[in-house]
Structure formats: structure tokens, C-alpha cells
Amino acid sequence: MSLPQEKTVNTGKISGIRQLEGFWLWVPRVATLALTLLAIDYLFNLGLFTIVTAVESQFFYTVVALMLPLVFVLWPAASRASHSTVPWYDVVLFLFSAAVCGFFVVNAERILDSGWEYAAPDHAIVMSFLLWGVIFEAARRAGGWPIGIIVGLASLYPIFADVMPGPIQGFPSSPSQTAIYHAMSRESVMGIPLQAFANLVIGFLLFGVALQQTGGGKFFINLAFALLGHVRGGPAKVAVFSSGLMGSMSGSVITNVLTTGVLSIPAMRRVGFGRSYAAGVEACASTGGVLMPPVMGATAFIMASFLNIPYGTIALAAVVPSFLYFMGLFIQIDAYAARHDLKGLPADELPSLRQTLKEGWYFIFVFVLLIWLLFFLRREATAPFYATALLLVINQVLPYQRWSWKEVKNFFSSAGKLFAELIAILTGVGLLVGALSVTGMSGTIANDLIFLAGGNTLVLLLMGAATSFILGIGMTVTAAYIFLAVALAPALINGGGMDPLAVHLFILYWGMLSFITPPVALGAFAAASVAGARAMETGFQAMKLGSVIYFIPFLFVLNPALILQGTWNEILVVLSQAVVGVALIAGGMQGYLLGVGNLSLYRVLQWPIRLALIAGGMLLAIPGGGPVPFTNLELTMISAVLIVPALALVWWSNRSETQAVM
């Protein structure tokens, strides 16, 4: 087998993270080991470390105390600061933040017993202000200036809430009351985002890192090449398949791109795909991978906490939307390859399916165990720890990817970076949520949005999509989701009468779109750096390829049957319409319809044909009734009026071309 050579990419440069050396390499490792042991003790109720796990809030403060200081070691204060050594001022900030967080760990029980949340002593108020400042700076470093500015201004809002304009006016708090609320209440820093991280996310992140470090990424890429590398446009289909599986490990679009893209993009280039097209395929596939069950990104676990439902319910609901998205992507790639006569890779250059499964069967087995624990035993909190333990045991028994001391160190280093980044962002967004809560805005903003939309559900949905997308540009997906879950979701649920799970998934999907949509398109730009393509051109290619994902959220929010909420008859009808509709849209976008042929033989007719198929596919996929002023039957008839003549024209033009050749 001779797969394309892996291209080296400086991930540190792309992520902005500092490459630690010497003593500082051990700090994240030790902190991550400590957090792992504490999480196991707390979630399995072992009672071994009751000194910091006896009280729930004390455990949450301990999680912050272990991870937040790492941000000042791992992320430089500015882009021009050293990316290899830790300067003295970051050492001071590291020690200072550890001391501030440690104060709350030590006093967690006293905060509860003495009601400090309502009336704290002076020294506790001072420490609350210091924690506020430390969290702001950590969020700025890990999330960038956009999230730093948003979090900073929003966290100050309660102090000036009474002088703000009418729609955003709220109940004011003094600076001291605001600091106390942020640091000690269960609605701000210690709120749902941090609780979800401590109760659910830690185990799944450890599982993802273990999967990567034991060779799971290599196995899934080889499996994809063995299954699909030889077919028409094979390397592009490999990118979609492998990135969909890799998303379960990383939960990050950028990490996905930099892991699978270094192999899939050169392979796509070899069989004739252009640089920007190959990079666009990888960006779309990596974006969809984060939305792919059974293990989605960290945001899905926070969603479970917001909705107070099992994570397995969310993963199950995401199956059909993910299937529709990847199906649309596959069809577009196949259509493009058919139009441009792009072949697959030679069979002798591809890995053996038998050998791949022989060496990596246990990755599939571990996934099956995880799914069984999640969906049948409903053990969301402990399932990933069991799966990780089994994975590591099998990995050490088999000779293929056995860990040495080096891999153990890399495991804790990689996990520490993920933990520190998420804690910085989640505590920062906690400040934002706390500001809305203490001023009463979280309860009134939904009514203001309903008023602005004039009570029209479709307008409210469009407003929600636009807001989710804009926030997704300036904030991480997790941060944007949390803000909108508090501010926008109640308006769509209460004002629009929509299914809560569908609404929250709608927000998540639209927040993800900034990864493939210019002018930001971070996922597309990362793929462009691997492919050596123009960034903006790659962004537009990704936007075109991922076009299906722009309207899939509208499908399931208008009819929750697409997220398996309804009777089986209703689910099958709506799903069938959506599948045919997505196939028509994907074929129309690329100018080739599977089973029909080339849509572009006649230049004059191609665009009327393609536009008719795209519009007809959309009308067929959209569920009728509810906010939509047409029934399913009426929409089907209108779509038939567009689709049938278009297909007849294609048949006539292809027949004429065939006769001319003969």
C-alpha cells in the first residue's frame, strides 16, 4: 500500500497554543491526572477524595482550580509573545489564579452554610472580583478577543442594567453584588455549562483523546480507504467517511481537518480534484463530523443539561439530520466525479480491508460498548470511563499500538489542553449567563424577540438562524450555543410552539455554519492551509458543497419527525421526502443527477433545469403544515410541477446527445 504522504502542519501556529518544554510540560499532565482521578471518584461515588468532593460545588471549584491556571501557561498573552517559553508574568498569573481558585475550593462549604451568595464578608467579595478578572483574561486568551469583549461587556451589564435602553433594561446590581453572584451563585460561573463539563464532558474528552492516541484515527482512515478509495471520486468519499468517524474523537472541526486532511487532501489531488475543491470537501466533512452521533462535540452534552434529558436522546435525535447532511455531501462528490470523469485510487495502493479490521477491530467493539451503555443502560456519566478502560486494556494486550511511557505522557498533555480551553470558555460564558440571570433579562428577552418577530414563527426562525450564525463567527460554537439557549430558545419554544429538542439542535447547527461560510470559515481556511489553496476560494467551495446543511435545521425544527419525535408512519413519510429532496438538491448543485445523467449537456438549458431541481427538491423536503402555509400534498404537487419537466428536458437532451454520437 502506498497512500499519499502526510503533509506536516504546524498545529501550534494554527491554534495559537504555546509549545511547552521542560518543567512546564509536566504541569498540564499532573493537573489532568489529578482531575481524572477526582472525576472518577466523584462520578462513581467512591469516596476516596472527600476532602474536595464531599460537596458538589467544591468539586466544581476544584475542576476550575486545576484547569483555569493552565490557560496562562498554554496560551500567550498576545500573538507576539513567546510561543516556546513561559514568561515571568504568565508564571505570576498562573500562581495567582491558582491561589484565587483555591480560596473558593477551601471555602466551598462555608459559602453554602453561611449564605455568602447573598451576604459575603469583605475578603470574600475581594476574592470574587479577582476570580471575575482571572476568568475574563483566561476566556480572552483561549477564545480570542471576540469572546473576551462579549464576555467582558456582558458580565458588567448588571451594574448598568437600569440605565440601558428599554428593550435591554434590567434590574441593576451593585458591583459587589454582581461579583458575589458571578463567583458564588449556581447561575453564573458555577452554572449549567460548568456542571455539564464536570458531570459529562470530562469522560468523553478522555475517551476521544485515548481513541486518537491508540491509533483510532489511523484505523478509521485506513478503513475508509479500504472501503471507498477505489470507487469514483474515492479519496473525496474517504474524507467524508473518515471525518465523520473522527468527529467522535476530537469534537473539533479544526482538529478534524488537520488529522484527516493531511492524508485525504493529497489523495484527492492525485485523482484530479482541484486544490480548493479538495479542501472544501475536507472542511465540510470535518464540520459534519462534530455533529455525528454517538459522540458529538462538548456542546451536545451541555444541551443535555439545559434540556434535562439523557445525552442518548440527543444523540439519537441527531442521527437523521447527520445522515441527510452526509448523504447530500456524498451525492455532490459523486456527481462532481462523474461529470469530470474522476477515478479512484488503484487497488494495489490501498490498505487491505482484512488487515485493517484484524489490527483495529477493537475500536469498533469499544464503540459498540459505548453505544450500549449510552442508549440501553443510560449511563451517560460513567459510560466513557468504561469504554476508555476497555480500549486501553485491549490496546496493551495486542501488539499493534501498545503504549509506552511516551504515549502516556502525550495522552495527559493532549487532554490537559482540551480541558483548559473548555474550562476557560465555559466559565467565561458562565459570566454572560449569570449577567442575564441576575438582571432578569433571561426571562424577558424571549418576549422582546417574539414582539420583534410580530409573533410570526418563520420570521422568528430566520432571526434565530441569523443570530446563531453571527455569534458563531465571533464565539466558539459552545459559547454561542449557551448564550442562545438562554436568550433565543425560550422565544422559539414558547412563542413558536416548537419542540424544545428541535430548537436546541437548530441553534447548534446554525452556530456550526460559520466554519464553512465566508468571510470567517475557519474550517475551510484550515483545510486551505493543508491543500495550499486560496482561503476565500476554498470557503466558497465549502459553502456550495455544504449547501444542504443550511436548510436541514429548518426541516427538523418545522417537523420534529426528522429527529424521531413522532409516530413511525409520520417519520417514514417525512424522511422519504427529505431523502429524495436532498438528492435532487445535491444533483442540481453539481449538474449531475444519479440515475439520470449529466444536467449540463446543453448550456442554454442547464441552469433552468438545475434551478428547477434545486427548488423542487427544497419544496419536496420541507414538511407542510404548522408555520408553513401549505400541506404536504400541496408542496409535493408544486415540486412535481418543477421536477417532472426538468427531468423530461434532461432525458430529451441526453437522448439527443446519444443519437448525435451514434
Protein Blocks (a to p, Z undefined) as FASTA:
>chain_A
ZZdddddddfklmnopacdehjllmmmmmmmmmmmmmmmmmmnonopmmmlmmpmklmmm
mmmmmmmmmmmmmpcfbfkbcfkbccfklmmmmmmmmmmmmmmmmmmmmmmmnommmocc
fklmmmmmmmmmmmmmmmmmmnojklmmmmmmmmmmmmmmmmgcfklgccdddfklmmmm
mmmmcklmmmmklmmmmmmmmmmmmmmmmmmmnommmmmmmmmmmmmmmmghklmmmmmm
mmmmmmmmnopaklmmmmmmmmmmmmmmmnopafklmmmmmmmmmmmmmmpcfbdcfklm
mmmmmnopafklmmmmmmmmmmmmmmmmmmmmmmmmmmnopacddfklpccfklmmmmmm
mmmmmmmmmmmmmmmnopmklmmmmmmmmmmmmmmmpmklgccfklmmmmmmmmmmmmmm
mmmmmmmmmmmmmmmmmnommmmmmmmmmmmnnopaklmmmmmmmmmmmmmmmpcfklmm
mmmmmmmmmmmmmmnopafklmmmmmmmmmmmmmmgcfklmmlmmmmmmnopafklmmmm
mmmmmmmmmmmmmmmmmmmklnopacfklmmmmmmmmmmmmmmmmmmmnopaehibpckl
pmklmmmmmmmmmmmmmmmmpcgehjblcdfklmmmmmmmmmmmmmmmmmmmmmmmmmmm
ZZ
